[in-house]
Amino acid sequence: MIDLIVHATHEAAVKAGGIGAVLSGLLSSEVYNAEVKRTVLLGQYDARDSMEWERMRAPRNKFKILFHGYEQINEVDEALALAFHGVQQFHSVSILYGTRRFGDVEHEVLLVDSSRAAVGPINDFKSWLYQWQGIEVHRYEGYPEFDWTIGGAVASVAALHALVGNVGGPSFFVAHEWLGLPALFAAQQHLYGQYRTIFYAHEVATARAIVEGNDGQDLRFYNAMRIAKAQGLRMEDAFGSYRHFYKHALLRAALNLEGIFAVGDLVLEELAFLDPAVRGRDTDIVYNGVPSKAITVEEKLASKGLLQDYSNNLFGVTPSWVFTHVTRLVPSKGIWRDFRILQHLDWLLAERGETGIYYLLSTVRPAGRRPEDVFRWEWEYGWPLHHRADNGDLIDYEWDYYQMVENHNRHARATRAVFINQFGWSRDRCGNRMPEAMEFSDLRNGADVEFGLSVYEPFGIAQVEPLSFGAICAISSACGCVGFLDDVAALDAPNIVLGDYLFLPDWFPASLGNVLRIDQGMRNIVAEQEAPRIAQAIDAALPRDNATLQQRIDDGYAISQKMSWEVVAEDYFLPALRRIAGL
């Protein structure tokens, strides 16, 4: 048995992305909860952020507050309350403590608002980071994310110690991505030897920066990595110094921890490319799990019907097929690849007399828009069919993706696309034209195809989330879930369409120098070759009768059972912890 696992993460209180999905799956697992006596999610929050409060306290989040210094809520025993008050006074912070339900189980959540934290303990921690971890903190001061995570680390660990005391049995401190590392390092400084330390690599931040920061993207990076590693070169030998990048500095320090978990095969390769010493130590691939739930043909068609009704309300067309892409709106998601494929699908469907709707659900703003704004925009100019960039609707590069949608709709014959830049999938958040009965589950249950052809994707939970509901999942070879699918012999299933954007044409002189010069033009050549092949594979796999649909559902569910969170906990996560602890 494991006495305690502390999960340090920026998604401790609210699910915002991939790490939140990992926590939802892992912490609700029966296998995990049978083995782990106590779990604490440790993070930070901003008491002044009204949108964060709204999401945290939303009924669907299932978060129960037991102690909150800012609001003077106190439903804990006297000893713990006094300990929390002591931490708040010494560090000039506010503590928020409660429980959050994951499936059938409640786990503890401990958050600190460090916006007014005392500078003395923070400066002492910064000196320790420089002396013992080699992190040149002075280089990165002024970066808001860095200052925020560093500023709350010591107070968070002090609050944790007030909550759990001195730990005795097998206990682990797990830092989820770089955002969890400052708290882990603070635990090393102040609670030395009490926890086994794990870095849970959900990506390699330096690799992401290289891929997203160059027009050659995944084609350039992964081919350069392959050639450079064969020549004995490191990442910075091939791509230059990233000493200026605070995530890189924290990542390099994390490679000295007791355990390293990588969510995919490519992540482990990238870590070894960053520092070849990784190859000489014990590391563990701990894949992300896939939601696995049985569904009937009738249930799928009911959800699809709601998605078709929404399309009819928006465009006046009831489509034959529903295509979706549920994702964060970042360059690594390769959304432009969707539109190249949709162009070819449009021709194929038009020839068959079929139609399709493509829902892009994504937003730069993780908390989304205020529902009252969405309803006003819907009335004023027809959101989400139309968007504006001067009123808080479209922000940052959302405009670029809206232009892709508009361009597709101008030229397509059989398909239409719509960009919903809102968090949530229900009438109360997305406007009156969304069917009243619609829920987020309908978006996953009812989709015929989920797109996820990313240029950088350490795993890709969203890409395969609809798998057990019979959807066709179109993923790229850069997705980490490809390794898990290969492990369970599912890559050849009709439910999976794999796009290979990493091949170099035979005529290309594949030296390291030439590969490093790959640009958008070369990347587009490869993408243009792949788009019609992927479109044809999707078209061939679409279930055009109920018998085929039943087969897709059966096959998808069988695959998802082999990739479930129960499997991940039992076969990957817990064995890795036992090995590190010598259990």
GINORVEN-V12882 format. One record per residue. N is the residue number from 1. RES is the residue in one small letter. D_FIRST is the distance of its C-alpha to the first C-alpha in Angstrom with 1 decimal. Layout:
# GINORVEN-V12882
n=N res=RES d_first=D_FIRST
n=N res=RES d_first=D_FIRST
This chain:
# GINORVEN-V12882
n=1 res=m d_first=0.0
n=2 res=i d_first=3.8
n=3 res=d d_first=6.4
n=4 res=l d_first=9.3
n=5 res=i d_first=11.2
n=6 res=v d_first=14.9
n=7 res=h d_first=17.2
n=8 res=a d_first=20.6
n=9 res=t d_first=23.3
n=10 res=h d_first=26.8
n=11 res=e d_first=25.7
n=12 res=a d_first=23.3
n=13 res=a d_first=25.7
n=14 res=v d_first=27.8
n=15 res=k d_first=27.5
n=16 res=a d_first=30.3
n=17 res=g d_first=29.6
n=18 res=g d_first=27.4
n=19 res=i d_first=24.4
n=20 res=g d_first=24.6
n=21 res=a d_first=24.6
n=22 res=v d_first=21.5
n=23 res=l d_first=19.7
n=24 res=s d_first=21.1
n=25 res=g d_first=19.9
n=26 res=l d_first=16.4
n=27 res=l d_first=15.5
n=28 res=s d_first=17.1
n=29 res=s d_first=15.3
n=30 res=e d_first=13.9
n=31 res=v d_first=11.5
n=32 res=y d_first=10.3
n=33 res=n d_first=10.1
n=34 res=a d_first=8.3
n=35 res=e d_first=5.2
n=36 res=v d_first=6.2
n=37 res=k d_first=7.2
n=38 res=r d_first=10.3
n=39 res=t d_first=12.6
n=40 res=v d_first=16.0
n=41 res=l d_first=18.9
n=42 res=l d_first=21.3
n=43 res=g d_first=24.8
n=44 res=q d_first=28.5
n=45 res=y d_first=31.2
n=46 res=d d_first=35.0
n=47 res=a d_first=36.3
n=48 res=r d_first=39.7
n=49 res=d d_first=38.8
n=50 res=s d_first=39.9
n=51 res=m d_first=38.8
n=52 res=e d_first=35.2
n=53 res=w d_first=35.4
n=54 res=e d_first=36.8
n=55 res=r d_first=34.0
n=56 res=m d_first=31.2
n=57 res=r d_first=32.8
n=58 res=a d_first=33.7
n=59 res=p d_first=32.5
n=60 res=r d_first=31.0
n=61 res=n d_first=28.6
n=62 res=k d_first=27.0
n=63 res=f d_first=26.6
n=64 res=k d_first=27.0
n=65 res=i d_first=28.2
n=66 res=l d_first=27.3
n=67 res=f d_first=28.8
n=68 res=h d_first=31.5
n=69 res=g d_first=33.6
n=70 res=y d_first=36.3
n=71 res=e d_first=36.9
n=72 res=q d_first=36.2
n=73 res=i d_first=33.6
n=74 res=n d_first=31.5
n=75 res=e d_first=29.3
n=76 res=v d_first=26.6
n=77 res=d d_first=26.8
n=78 res=e d_first=29.4
n=79 res=a d_first=27.3
n=80 res=l d_first=25.5
n=81 res=a d_first=28.9
n=82 res=l d_first=30.5
n=83 res=a d_first=27.9
n=84 res=f d_first=28.3
n=85 res=h d_first=32.1
n=86 res=g d_first=32.0
n=87 res=v d_first=30.4
n=88 res=q d_first=32.8
n=89 res=q d_first=35.8
n=90 res=f d_first=35.0
n=91 res=h d_first=34.2
n=92 res=s d_first=36.6
n=93 res=v d_first=34.1
n=94 res=s d_first=33.1
n=95 res=i d_first=29.5
n=96 res=l d_first=28.4
n=97 res=y d_first=25.2
n=98 res=g d_first=24.1
n=99 res=t d_first=21.9
n=100 res=r d_first=22.3
n=101 res=r d_first=21.7
n=102 res=f d_first=20.2
n=103 res=g d_first=21.0
n=104 res=d d_first=20.0
n=105 res=v d_first=17.4
n=106 res=e d_first=18.5
n=107 res=h d_first=17.0
n=108 res=e d_first=18.5
n=109 res=v d_first=21.3
n=110 res=l d_first=22.9
n=111 res=l d_first=26.2
n=112 res=v d_first=29.0
n=113 res=d d_first=32.7
n=114 res=s d_first=34.0
n=115 res=s d_first=37.5
n=116 res=r d_first=39.1
n=117 res=a d_first=36.6
n=118 res=a d_first=38.1
n=119 res=v d_first=39.1
n=120 res=g d_first=38.5
n=121 res=p d_first=34.7
n=122 res=i d_first=35.0
n=123 res=n d_first=37.7
n=124 res=d d_first=35.7
n=125 res=f d_first=32.8
n=126 res=k d_first=35.2
n=127 res=s d_first=36.6
n=128 res=w d_first=33.2
n=129 res=l d_first=32.5
n=130 res=y d_first=35.9
n=131 res=q d_first=35.5
n=132 res=w d_first=32.0
n=133 res=q d_first=31.4
n=134 res=g d_first=35.0
n=135 res=i d_first=35.1
n=136 res=e d_first=38.7
n=137 res=v d_first=38.1
n=138 res=h d_first=41.8
n=139 res=r d_first=42.3
n=140 res=y d_first=40.2
n=141 res=e d_first=41.1
n=142 res=g d_first=42.8
n=143 res=y d_first=40.6
n=144 res=p d_first=39.3
n=145 res=e d_first=35.8
n=146 res=f d_first=35.3
n=147 res=d d_first=36.7
n=148 res=w d_first=34.6
n=149 res=t d_first=31.2
n=150 res=i d_first=32.2
n=151 res=g d_first=33.7
n=152 res=g d_first=30.7
n=153 res=a d_first=28.0
n=154 res=v d_first=28.4
n=155 res=a d_first=28.8
n=156 res=s d_first=25.7
n=157 res=v d_first=23.6
n=158 res=a d_first=25.5
n=159 res=a d_first=24.7
n=160 res=l d_first=21.0
n=161 res=h d_first=21.1
n=162 res=a d_first=23.1
n=163 res=l d_first=20.5
n=164 res=v d_first=17.2
n=165 res=g d_first=18.9
n=166 res=n d_first=17.6
n=167 res=v d_first=13.9
n=168 res=g d_first=12.4
n=169 res=g d_first=8.8
n=170 res=p d_first=7.7
n=171 res=s d_first=9.8
n=172 res=f d_first=12.1
n=173 res=f d_first=15.6
n=174 res=v d_first=16.8
n=175 res=a d_first=20.6
n=176 res=h d_first=21.9
n=177 res=e d_first=25.3
n=178 res=w d_first=27.7
n=179 res=l d_first=27.8
n=180 res=g d_first=24.2
n=181 res=l d_first=25.1
n=182 res=p d_first=27.3
n=183 res=a d_first=24.5
n=184 res=l d_first=22.2
n=185 res=f d_first=25.1
n=186 res=a d_first=25.8
n=187 res=a d_first=22.2
n=188 res=q d_first=23.0
n=189 res=q d_first=26.3
n=190 res=h d_first=25.3
n=191 res=l d_first=21.7
n=192 res=y d_first=21.9
n=193 res=g d_first=18.9
n=194 res=q d_first=16.4
n=195 res=y d_first=14.9
n=196 res=r d_first=14.5
n=197 res=t d_first=17.2
n=198 res=i d_first=17.6
n=199 res=f d_first=20.8
n=200 res=y d_first=20.5
n=201 res=a d_first=24.1
n=202 res=h d_first=25.5
n=203 res=e d_first=28.8
n=204 res=v d_first=30.9
n=205 res=a d_first=33.0
n=206 res=t d_first=35.8
n=207 res=a d_first=36.1
n=208 res=r d_first=36.4
n=209 res=a d_first=39.1
n=210 res=i d_first=41.0
n=211 res=v d_first=40.9
n=212 res=e d_first=41.8
n=213 res=g d_first=44.3
n=214 res=n d_first=46.6
n=215 res=d d_first=48.6
n=216 res=g d_first=47.6
n=217 res=q d_first=44.0
n=218 res=d d_first=41.7
n=219 res=l d_first=44.6
n=220 res=r d_first=45.4
n=221 res=f d_first=41.9
n=222 res=y d_first=40.2
n=223 res=n d_first=43.4
n=224 res=a d_first=43.8
n=225 res=m d_first=40.3
n=226 res=r d_first=40.8
n=227 res=i d_first=44.1
n=228 res=a d_first=43.1
n=229 res=k d_first=40.0
n=230 res=a d_first=42.3
n=231 res=q d_first=44.5
n=232 res=g d_first=41.7
n=233 res=l d_first=42.0
n=234 res=r d_first=39.4
n=235 res=m d_first=39.1
n=236 res=e d_first=41.3
n=237 res=d d_first=43.8
n=238 res=a d_first=44.5
n=239 res=f d_first=44.2
n=240 res=g d_first=45.1
n=241 res=s d_first=43.4
n=242 res=y d_first=40.9
n=243 res=r d_first=40.8
n=244 res=h d_first=42.1
n=245 res=f d_first=39.1
n=246 res=y d_first=36.5
n=247 res=k d_first=33.7
n=248 res=h d_first=34.6
n=249 res=a d_first=34.3
n=250 res=l d_first=30.8
n=251 res=l d_first=29.8
n=252 res=r d_first=31.2
n=253 res=a d_first=29.2
n=254 res=a d_first=25.9
n=255 res=l d_first=26.4
n=256 res=n d_first=25.6
n=257 res=l d_first=22.0
n=258 res=e d_first=19.1
n=259 res=g d_first=18.3
n=260 res=i d_first=20.7
n=261 res=f d_first=19.9
n=262 res=a d_first=23.1
n=263 res=v d_first=23.7
n=264 res=g d_first=26.4
n=265 res=d d_first=28.3
n=266 res=l d_first=31.2
n=267 res=v d_first=29.0
n=268 res=l d_first=27.8
n=269 res=e d_first=31.4
n=270 res=e d_first=32.5
n=271 res=l d_first=30.1
n=272 res=a d_first=31.5
n=273 res=f d_first=35.0
n=274 res=l d_first=34.4
n=275 res=d d_first=33.2
n=276 res=p d_first=33.6
n=277 res=a d_first=31.1
n=278 res=v d_first=28.3
n=279 res=r d_first=29.4
n=280 res=g d_first=28.7
n=281 res=r d_first=25.0
n=282 res=d d_first=21.8
n=283 res=t d_first=21.5
n=284 res=d d_first=19.9
n=285 res=i d_first=21.6
n=286 res=v d_first=19.4
n=287 res=y d_first=22.0
n=288 res=n d_first=22.3
n=289 res=g d_first=22.2
n=290 res=v d_first=25.2
n=291 res=p d_first=25.7
n=292 res=s d_first=26.3
n=293 res=k d_first=28.4
n=294 res=a d_first=31.2
n=295 res=i d_first=34.6
n=296 res=t d_first=38.0
n=297 res=v d_first=41.2
n=298 res=e d_first=42.7
n=299 res=e d_first=39.8
n=300 res=k d_first=40.1
n=301 res=l d_first=43.9
n=302 res=a d_first=43.7
n=303 res=s d_first=41.6
n=304 res=k d_first=43.9
n=305 res=g d_first=46.8
n=306 res=l d_first=45.7
n=307 res=l d_first=45.5
n=308 res=q d_first=48.9
n=309 res=d d_first=50.3
n=310 res=y d_first=49.1
n=311 res=s d_first=50.9
n=312 res=n d_first=54.0
n=313 res=n d_first=53.9
n=314 res=l d_first=53.8
n=315 res=f d_first=56.1
n=316 res=g d_first=57.8
n=317 res=v d_first=56.3
n=318 res=t d_first=53.9
n=319 res=p d_first=52.3
n=320 res=s d_first=51.5
n=321 res=w d_first=48.3
n=322 res=v d_first=45.7
n=323 res=f d_first=44.3
n=324 res=t d_first=41.6
n=325 res=h d_first=40.0
n=326 res=v d_first=37.3
n=327 res=t d_first=36.4
n=328 res=r d_first=36.5
n=329 res=l d_first=40.1
n=330 res=v d_first=39.8
n=331 res=p d_first=42.0
n=332 res=s d_first=39.1
n=333 res=k d_first=39.0
n=334 res=g d_first=42.4
n=335 res=i d_first=43.8
n=336 res=w d_first=47.3
n=337 res=r d_first=46.4
n=338 res=d d_first=46.0
n=339 res=f d_first=49.6
n=340 res=r d_first=50.9
n=341 res=i d_first=49.3
n=342 res=l d_first=50.4
n=343 res=q d_first=53.9
n=344 res=h d_first=53.9
n=345 res=l d_first=52.2
n=346 res=d d_first=54.9
n=347 res=w d_first=57.5
n=348 res=l d_first=55.8
n=349 res=l d_first=55.2
n=350 res=a d_first=58.8
n=351 res=e d_first=60.2
n=352 res=r d_first=58.4
n=353 res=g d_first=59.4
n=354 res=e d_first=55.8
n=355 res=t d_first=54.4
n=356 res=g d_first=51.1
n=357 res=i d_first=49.4
n=358 res=y d_first=47.1
n=359 res=y d_first=44.8
n=360 res=l d_first=43.6
n=361 res=l d_first=41.0
n=362 res=s d_first=40.4
n=363 res=t d_first=41.1
n=364 res=v d_first=41.3
n=365 res=r d_first=40.3
n=366 res=p d_first=36.7
n=367 res=a d_first=37.4
n=368 res=g d_first=40.4
n=369 res=r d_first=43.7
n=370 res=r d_first=44.6
n=371 res=p d_first=45.4
n=372 res=e d_first=48.8
n=373 res=d d_first=49.7
n=374 res=v d_first=48.8
n=375 res=f d_first=51.0
n=376 res=r d_first=53.8
n=377 res=w d_first=53.7
n=378 res=e d_first=53.7
n=379 res=w d_first=56.8
n=380 res=e d_first=58.5
n=381 res=y d_first=58.2
n=382 res=g d_first=56.0
n=383 res=w d_first=52.5
n=384 res=p d_first=50.5
n=385 res=l d_first=53.5
n=386 res=h d_first=55.0
n=387 res=h d_first=53.5
n=388 res=r d_first=55.0
n=389 res=a d_first=54.1
n=390 res=d d_first=55.9
n=391 res=n d_first=54.0
n=392 res=g d_first=50.3
n=393 res=d d_first=49.9
n=394 res=l d_first=49.6
n=395 res=i d_first=48.2
n=396 res=d d_first=47.8
n=397 res=y d_first=47.8
n=398 res=e d_first=47.3
n=399 res=w d_first=51.1
n=400 res=d d_first=50.9
n=401 res=y d_first=48.7
n=402 res=y d_first=51.0
n=403 res=q d_first=53.9
n=404 res=m d_first=52.2
n=405 res=v d_first=51.9
n=406 res=e d_first=55.6
n=407 res=n d_first=56.8
n=408 res=h d_first=55.1
n=409 res=n d_first=56.6
n=410 res=r d_first=60.0
n=411 res=h d_first=60.2
n=412 res=a d_first=58.1
n=413 res=r d_first=59.7
n=414 res=a d_first=57.0
n=415 res=t d_first=53.9
n=416 res=r d_first=53.2
n=417 res=a d_first=50.5
n=418 res=v d_first=49.3
n=419 res=f d_first=47.3
n=420 res=i d_first=45.1
n=421 res=n d_first=44.1
n=422 res=q d_first=42.1
n=423 res=f d_first=38.5
n=424 res=g d_first=37.9
n=425 res=w d_first=39.6
n=426 res=s d_first=41.4
n=427 res=r d_first=44.8
n=428 res=d d_first=44.0
n=429 res=r d_first=43.0
n=430 res=c d_first=45.2
n=431 res=g d_first=48.5
n=432 res=n d_first=50.7
n=433 res=r d_first=51.2
n=434 res=m d_first=47.6
n=435 res=p d_first=47.4
n=436 res=e d_first=46.2
n=437 res=a d_first=43.6
n=438 res=m d_first=42.0
n=439 res=e d_first=38.3
n=440 res=f d_first=36.2
n=441 res=s d_first=34.8
n=442 res=d d_first=38.4
n=443 res=l d_first=38.6
n=444 res=r d_first=35.7
n=445 res=n d_first=36.7
n=446 res=g d_first=40.4
n=447 res=a d_first=40.6
n=448 res=d d_first=42.3
n=449 res=v d_first=41.4
n=450 res=e d_first=38.9
n=451 res=f d_first=40.1
n=452 res=g d_first=37.9
n=453 res=l d_first=39.9
n=454 res=s d_first=38.5
n=455 res=v d_first=39.7
n=456 res=y d_first=36.4
n=457 res=e d_first=33.2
n=458 res=p d_first=29.9
n=459 res=f d_first=28.5
n=460 res=g d_first=30.5
n=461 res=i d_first=28.5
n=462 res=a d_first=31.7
n=463 res=q d_first=33.6
n=464 res=v d_first=31.7
n=465 res=e d_first=30.6
n=466 res=p d_first=33.5
n=467 res=l d_first=32.9
n=468 res=s d_first=31.7
n=469 res=f d_first=34.7
n=470 res=g d_first=37.1
n=471 res=a d_first=38.1
n=472 res=i d_first=39.4
n=473 res=c d_first=37.3
n=474 res=a d_first=39.5
n=475 res=i d_first=37.5
n=476 res=s d_first=38.6
n=477 res=s d_first=37.6
n=478 res=a d_first=36.3
n=479 res=c d_first=33.4
n=480 res=g d_first=30.0
n=481 res=c d_first=29.2
n=482 res=v d_first=31.9
n=483 res=g d_first=29.4
n=484 res=f d_first=27.0
n=485 res=l d_first=30.0
n=486 res=d d_first=31.2
n=487 res=d d_first=27.9
n=488 res=v d_first=28.3
n=489 res=a d_first=32.1
n=490 res=a d_first=33.1
n=491 res=l d_first=35.5
n=492 res=d d_first=38.5
n=493 res=a d_first=37.8
n=494 res=p d_first=40.6
n=495 res=n d_first=38.1
n=496 res=i d_first=37.6
n=497 res=v d_first=40.5
n=498 res=l d_first=39.8
n=499 res=g d_first=42.2
n=500 res=d d_first=42.7
n=501 res=y d_first=44.1
n=502 res=l d_first=43.4
n=503 res=f d_first=46.1
n=504 res=l d_first=49.2
n=505 res=p d_first=52.5
n=506 res=d d_first=54.3
n=507 res=w d_first=57.0
n=508 res=f d_first=54.8
n=509 res=p d_first=55.0
n=510 res=a d_first=51.3
n=511 res=s d_first=51.4
n=512 res=l d_first=49.1
n=513 res=g d_first=51.9
n=514 res=n d_first=52.9
n=515 res=v d_first=49.4
n=516 res=l d_first=49.0
n=517 res=r d_first=52.2
n=518 res=i d_first=50.9
n=519 res=d d_first=51.8
n=520 res=q d_first=51.8
n=521 res=g d_first=54.8
n=522 res=m d_first=53.0
n=523 res=r d_first=49.9
n=524 res=n d_first=52.1
n=525 res=i d_first=53.7
n=526 res=v d_first=50.3
n=527 res=a d_first=49.4
n=528 res=e d_first=52.8
n=529 res=q d_first=52.3
n=530 res=e d_first=48.9
n=531 res=a d_first=49.7
n=532 res=p d_first=52.1
n=533 res=r d_first=49.8
n=534 res=i d_first=46.8
n=535 res=a d_first=49.1
n=536 res=q d_first=50.4
n=537 res=a d_first=47.0
n=538 res=i d_first=45.9
n=539 res=d d_first=49.3
n=540 res=a d_first=48.9
n=541 res=a d_first=45.4
n=542 res=l d_first=46.3
n=543 res=p d_first=46.2
n=544 res=r d_first=49.8
n=545 res=d d_first=49.4
n=546 res=n d_first=46.8
n=547 res=a d_first=46.1
n=548 res=t d_first=45.1
n=549 res=l d_first=43.1
n=550 res=q d_first=41.2
n=551 res=q d_first=40.5
n=552 res=r d_first=39.2
n=553 res=i d_first=36.9
n=554 res=d d_first=35.7
n=555 res=d d_first=35.2
n=556 res=g d_first=33.5
n=557 res=y d_first=31.0
n=558 res=a d_first=30.3
n=559 res=i d_first=29.7
n=560 res=s d_first=27.5
n=561 res=q d_first=25.3
n=562 res=k d_first=24.6
n=563 res=m d_first=23.9
n=564 res=s d_first=21.9
n=565 res=w d_first=18.9
n=566 res=e d_first=16.9
n=567 res=v d_first=18.1
n=568 res=v d_first=17.4
n=569 res=a d_first=13.8
n=570 res=e d_first=13.2
n=571 res=d d_first=15.7
n=572 res=y d_first=16.0
n=573 res=f d_first=13.7
n=574 res=l d_first=10.1
n=575 res=p d_first=11.7
n=576 res=a d_first=13.5
n=577 res=l d_first=10.6
n=578 res=r d_first=9.1
n=579 res=r d_first=12.8
n=580 res=i d_first=13.5
n=581 res=a d_first=10.9
n=582 res=g d_first=11.9
n=583 res=l d_first=8.7
